[in-house]
Amino acid sequence: MSRRDPPVTGVLFDCYGTLIDVLTDERDIETYRCLSRWLIYQGVRIAPEDLQDLYTGGVREAIELTGEPHPEVRVEEVFAGICAEHAVWKIDTKRLGIESARAFRAASLRRLGVIERTRELLDLFGAKKTGVVSNGQRVFSEREMRALGLYDRLGFVIFSSDLGYQKPDDRIYAAALERMRLSAPEVLFIGDNAENDVDAPRRFGMQALHVEEAWERYGV
């Protein structure tokens, strides 16, 4: 960005690493032990090791089936399939897939909080059109944003699980611009990933800053 850049009318934020500080561990077998124990009370019986293998394999298979260059899946659908296969009584597969995805996230979560300097950017840009474009799973990411008081502060939130593809796919940025009803040069993208949040938005015609650069530029 320079003094020649057009005025900023809209601001798009990445979510994790930009607005939210999060740490999860999906490789830790204890994550699957916790979920396995919880599933017993939902009518599903599966060993933690099998649960881990089926989940990781199911996500990998679902990704391959998309045929997308930057694929995304809905993890609740993967969990729904696992629950259906290992149910010991009649279950609501769709509902339990959603609840299992959230329970899995809770079991894997090690840290969750707002990045305060970016919250200050939200305050600064409060009068402009704002949105979030995140490589995330709406099934639990929306809940995290709401719990931290962020979701309703944005004009809209697009998660990659909504669309079936991730950043840096051009279509996800196009979807955001359509929601904002703005042209690319009017929009500033802020995020922590150089390729997804800076390079790709710039190729698409947006202005873009790494989140740390944005903090410095806007004095927060």
Order of alpha helices (4+ residues) and beta strands (2+ residues): beta-beta-alpha-alpha-alpha-alpha-beta-alpha-beta-alpha-beta-alpha-alpha-beta-alpha-beta-alpha
